[in-house]
Every structure is written in structure tokens, then in C-alpha cells.
């Protein structure tokens, strides 16, 4: 089930420019159905994950990107498929393909620089 915080709908009816909760069942639909997707593998007990959550919300408001949050405690198949060993773990997808993967928290200016390297 997709749970969105803000809704901007693209031409295909898939949400863009927002933060959504994604599970193992709908992961491929989201990553393949949007031009840019930043996947955040996280868990409720993870301090650094909580620290970057507001940064990801800001990025979703400022860019044409879908932020897809995958709770690793309740969704174990997708993190295993992508070799996620530590969280937070971010995967940047462009048109369904992984562009880059990063583990750990970073401040917003560093995350903007990281995204700009690929999105500009």
C-alpha cells in the first residue's frame, strides 16, 4: 500500500515530488514508473534515519523526484536484493536503473551536491 505525504501526479498517474512509503510488493512499480526515485531504506529505531527524514521531505518539495521510504524491519526482500547491509541506505534510480547507492546520513547541502551530480 502506498502512503503519500504530498501528491503531485505525473502523466502516468504515479506520484512525483513527494515522500511515500513503499513495500516489497510495490517497489518495482514505483522505481520503474518514475523518472527519478530516491529510495530510503530505514527502520523506526535508527537514529540517523530519523535525522535525514526532514532532509528527504525538503528534497521532495524542491525537486521533481519521488522519495520512496522502505522500512527494512517489515520489508526484507528488497533490501536483500540490493545488498543493503546498513541503514540509512539511499539508492538513486533514474528510469528504473540504479544510478548510485550511499550508506549513512549526510546534511542537506551534501545530499544536494550528491543529487546534483546525477540529476543535472
Secondary structure as UniProt FT lines:
FT   STRAND          3..4
FT   STRAND          8..9
FT   TURN            11..12
FT   STRAND          15..16
FT   STRAND          18..21
FT   TURN            24..26
FT   HELIX           27..33
FT   STRAND          36..42
FT   TURN            44..45
FT   HELIX           47..62
FT   STRAND          66..71
FT   TURN            72..74
FT   HELIX           77..81
FT   TURN            82..83
FT   STRAND          89..94
FT   TURN            95..96
FT   STRAND          97..103
FT   HELIX           108..119
//
